[in-house]
Amino acid sequence: MLELEGDTVAAVLVEPIVGSNGILVPPDEYLPRLKEIAHDHGALLICDEVMAGFGRTGEWFGCDVFDVEPDIMTMAKGLTGAYQPLGATIVTSEIAEHFEENMFCHGHTYAGHPAAVAAGNAAIDTYREENLIERASEVGEYLGERIEDLAEKHPSVGDTRGVGLFRGIELTKHPEKRVPFGTREDKISPGSTVVDEVSARAKEHGTYVANMINTLIIAPPLTITEDEIDEAIDAIDAALEVSDAAMDSVSTT
Ligand SMILES: Cc1ncc(COP(=O)(O)O)c(C=O)c1O
């Protein structure tokens, strides 16, 4: 695309680890190469850290997993631990310096709202004081191991992916053909999919599990303990019986 579009491209914007579309972790060389290729074409690299940022991956930011410093980062959710609505865009000094002399004409009604910004500062202090980023890395390993236990036990678990406390369990009707239980079309159609039913069953067992199309999204608070992870895994374990059973009836299709 960059070759085709030439110098009309201002920037390439990516989530370092794709969140809602299924917790997609790229190969290690992907983000460094993307930055290199973007810069070769005079384009900036923007990392969307709205989901992956602030410890979710066990690093401060998703791009840290790949040792890449983007030119611009966007952030929200974890910036205040979601206690106040706050989003921010961070740029390198080089980009910031440009605006010492050039007007950046942009505004929001509540931009820089003191209450939200105070929550942002408090959240960042708390991440540091309670070592929540390192914690996410440690308990994240444990969560990954427990998800592998589920994968071994349940035939309807297809791929499992993730880093730290940012993990996904993909469900499949057919392990060899990797037929998904839920598709993009299902998402915009009325009615519920088997994946929705799995989430609903987990909720009955006391654990809220978001799902997106065909993936259960496992992204607990960074303060979660190993005991709480076990409790959640038990609930997901019970819920996966729903997809295992649905699989038996459809596995020939
Ligand atoms: C990765 C990602 N980027 C951007 C957004 C949108 O963020 P905002 O609502 O702060 O504009 C979301 C919202 O869920 C998101 O998950």
The ligand as a Tripos MOL2 file, in Angstrom:
@<TRIPOS>MOLECULE
LIG
   16    16     1     0     0
SMALL
NO_CHARGES

@<TRIPOS>ATOM
      1 C1         -8.3300   -0.7250   20.3940 C.3       1 LIG1
      2 C2         -9.3400    0.3650   20.5040 C.ar      1 LIG1
      3 N1         -9.1030    1.5300   19.9100 N.ar      1 LIG1
      4 C3         -9.9890    2.5620   20.0020 C.ar      1 LIG1
      5 C4        -11.1500    2.4160   20.7100 C.ar      1 LIG1
      6 C5        -12.0610    3.5830   20.8010 C.3       1 LIG1
      7 O1        -11.6060    4.3270   21.8840 O.3       1 LIG1
      8 P1        -12.3400    5.6610   22.3240 P.3       1 LIG1
      9 O2        -13.7440    5.2700   22.6520 O.co2     1 LIG1
     10 O3        -11.5550    6.0970   23.5320 O.co2     1 LIG1
     11 O4        -12.2450    6.5990   21.1990 O.co2     1 LIG1
     12 C6        -11.4480    1.2170   21.3320 C.ar      1 LIG1
     13 C7        -12.7130    1.0730   22.0760 C.2       1 LIG1
     14 O5        -13.0900    0.0510   22.5540 O.2       1 LIG1
     15 C8        -10.5140    0.1670   21.2390 C.ar      1 LIG1
     16 O6        -10.7330   -1.0090   21.8530 O.3       1 LIG1
@<TRIPOS>BOND
     1     1     2 1
     2     2     3 ar
     3     2    15 ar
     4     3     4 ar
     5     4     5 ar
     6     5     6 1
     7     5    12 ar
     8     6     7 1
     9     7     8 1
    10     8     9 2
    11     8    10 1
    12     8    11 1
    13    12    13 1
    14    12    15 ar
    15    13    14 2
    16    15    16 1
@<TRIPOS>SUBSTRUCTURE
     1 LIG1         1 GROUP 0 **** ****
